[in-house]
């Protein structure tokens, strides 16, 4: 999250000068210390009204713990240090990626995957991604955008059923 300091609306002159890119655009999270873009303020008010609240209710003088100062989130982020690898594997119950813990212990099964030269009948392929995002960013949204796939529970339940897995959404 970004602090309110330095956040301002830009104008056509800023755009023409190329001072900012789409990666500089931020959107406010609800609160009393944020500047709402003119085109969204009515929508924020409408959403608060659905819960019986007004903008002034976000600052509670009597109980400060119930106050929302608000903040800003980047609208778009670009992952850093992104890499990918296709891995073939046999046992879908074993981990595809070794963790720090599995590297330090000897009782965790290793090498569920194998190289192209070792491909056997009835194995599967997995896409393993590695990337960095700043705090408060969601890797699931990044993956959804990369794969252009739905993140809806019903969609993934149907995929699980199609692959013979459980349709449980626990």
C-alpha positions as CSV (number, residue, x, y, z in Angstrom):
1,X,0.0,0.0,0.0
2,X,1.1,3.5,-0.7
3,X,0.9,6.4,1.7
4,X,-1.2,9.4,0.8
5,X,1.8,11.7,0.6
6,X,2.5,12.6,-3.0
7,X,-0.7,11.3,-4.4
8,X,-2.4,13.8,-6.8
9,X,-4.6,13.9,-9.8
10,X,-2.7,14.3,-13.0
11,X,-3.7,16.5,-15.9
12,X,-3.2,16.5,-19.7
13,X,0.1,18.4,-19.4
14,X,1.5,15.5,-17.2
15,X,0.3,13.0,-19.8
16,X,1.7,14.9,-22.7
17,X,5.0,15.2,-20.9
18,X,5.2,11.4,-20.3
19,X,5.9,12.0,-16.6
20,X,3.7,9.1,-15.5
21,X,2.9,5.6,-16.9
22,X,0.0,3.3,-16.2
23,X,2.0,1.7,-13.5
24,X,1.9,5.0,-11.5
25,X,-1.9,5.0,-11.3
26,X,-3.3,4.3,-7.8
27,X,-6.8,3.8,-6.5
28,X,-8.0,4.6,-3.0
29,X,-9.1,2.1,-0.4
30,X,-12.0,3.7,1.6
31,X,-11.1,6.1,4.3
32,X,-11.2,9.6,5.6
33,X,-7.6,10.6,4.6
34,X,-7.7,9.7,0.9
35,X,-8.4,11.8,-2.1
36,X,-11.1,10.1,-4.2
37,X,-11.0,10.6,-8.0
38,X,-14.0,12.7,-9.1
39,X,-15.3,9.9,-11.3
40,X,-15.4,7.3,-8.5
41,X,-16.5,9.3,-5.4
42,X,-20.2,8.8,-6.1
43,X,-19.7,5.0,-6.5
44,X,-17.8,4.9,-3.1
45,X,-20.7,6.8,-1.5
46,X,-23.2,4.4,-3.1
47,X,-21.3,1.3,-1.8
48,X,-21.1,2.8,1.7
49,X,-24.8,3.6,1.6
50,X,-25.6,-0.1,0.9
51,X,-24.2,-0.8,4.4
52,X,-26.0,2.2,6.0
53,X,-22.8,4.3,6.1
54,X,-21.7,7.7,4.9
55,X,-18.2,9.1,4.2
56,X,-18.1,10.8,7.6
57,X,-18.7,7.5,9.3
58,X,-15.2,6.4,8.3
59,X,-13.7,8.6,11.0
60,X,-14.9,7.6,14.5
61,X,-13.9,10.2,17.1
62,X,-15.2,8.1,20.0
63,X,-13.6,4.8,19.1
64,X,-10.5,5.3,17.0
65,X,-10.1,1.5,16.4
66,X,-13.2,1.8,14.2
67,X,-11.8,4.5,12.0
68,X,-10.6,3.9,8.5
69,X,-7.9,6.2,7.3
70,X,-7.8,4.7,3.9
71,X,-4.8,4.2,1.7
72,X,-3.8,3.7,-2.0
73,X,-3.1,0.6,-4.1
74,X,-1.4,0.5,-7.4
75,X,-3.9,-0.2,-10.1
76,X,-1.4,-2.3,-12.1
77,X,1.8,-4.1,-11.1
78,X,4.5,-5.7,-13.2
79,X,6.0,-8.8,-11.6
80,X,9.7,-8.8,-11.1
81,X,12.2,-11.6,-11.7
82,X,9.7,-13.7,-13.6
83,X,10.7,-17.1,-14.9
84,X,8.9,-20.3,-15.8
85,X,9.6,-24.0,-16.3
86,X,7.5,-26.9,-17.6
87,X,7.8,-30.0,-15.5
88,X,6.6,-33.5,-16.3
89,X,5.5,-35.5,-13.3
90,X,3.8,-38.8,-12.4
91,X,2.3,-38.6,-8.8
92,X,-0.2,-35.7,-8.4
93,X,-0.1,-36.0,-4.6
94,X,3.6,-35.2,-4.3
95,X,4.9,-31.6,-4.4
96,X,6.3,-30.3,-7.6
97,X,8.5,-27.7,-6.0
98,X,11.0,-28.2,-3.3
99,X,10.6,-25.8,-0.4
100,X,13.2,-24.6,2.1
101,X,11.8,-27.1,4.6
102,X,12.0,-30.0,2.1
103,X,15.6,-29.1,1.3
104,X,16.5,-29.2,5.0
105,X,14.8,-32.5,5.8
106,X,15.4,-36.0,4.4
107,X,11.9,-37.5,5.0
108,X,10.1,-35.4,2.4
109,X,9.8,-37.2,-1.0
110,X,11.9,-35.5,-3.7
111,X,12.0,-35.4,-7.4
112,X,8.4,-36.1,-8.3
113,X,9.3,-34.6,-11.7
114,X,11.6,-35.7,-14.4
115,X,13.3,-34.4,-17.5
116,X,12.1,-34.7,-21.1
117,X,14.4,-37.7,-21.6
118,X,12.7,-39.6,-18.8
119,X,9.1,-39.0,-19.9
120,X,6.9,-42.0,-19.2
121,X,3.5,-43.0,-20.2
122,X,0.6,-41.4,-18.2
123,X,2.6,-38.6,-16.8
124,X,1.4,-35.0,-16.6
125,X,2.8,-31.5,-17.3
126,X,2.9,-28.6,-14.9
127,X,3.8,-25.0,-15.4
128,X,6.0,-23.8,-12.6
129,X,6.2,-20.0,-12.2
130,X,8.6,-17.9,-10.1
131,X,8.1,-14.2,-9.7
132,X,8.2,-11.4,-7.1
133,X,5.4,-9.0,-6.2
134,X,5.3,-6.3,-3.6
135,X,3.4,-6.8,-0.3
136,X,-0.4,-6.5,-0.6
137,X,-0.3,-7.8,-4.2
138,X,-2.0,-11.1,-5.0
139,X,-0.2,-13.8,-6.9
140,X,-3.5,-15.5,-7.8
141,X,-4.5,-12.4,-9.8
142,X,-1.1,-12.4,-11.5
143,X,-1.5,-16.0,-12.5
144,X,-5.1,-15.5,-13.7
145,X,-3.9,-12.7,-16.0
146,X,-1.0,-14.7,-17.3
147,X,-3.2,-17.8,-18.1
148,X,-6.3,-15.8,-19.1
149,X,-8.3,-18.3,-17.1
150,X,-11.2,-17.9,-14.8
151,X,-10.7,-17.9,-11.0
152,X,-14.3,-18.8,-10.3
153,X,-14.8,-21.7,-7.9
154,X,-17.3,-23.4,-10.1
155,X,-14.9,-23.3,-13.1
156,X,-12.1,-25.0,-11.0
157,X,-14.5,-27.5,-9.5
158,X,-15.5,-28.5,-13.0
159,X,-11.9,-28.9,-14.0
160,X,-11.2,-31.1,-11.0
161,X,-14.2,-33.3,-11.8
162,X,-13.0,-33.5,-15.4
163,X,-9.6,-34.6,-14.3
164,X,-11.0,-37.2,-11.9
165,X,-10.2,-35.2,-8.7
166,X,-12.4,-34.0,-5.9
167,X,-14.9,-31.3,-6.5
168,X,-14.6,-30.1,-2.9
169,X,-14.1,-26.4,-2.4
170,X,-12.8,-26.4,1.2
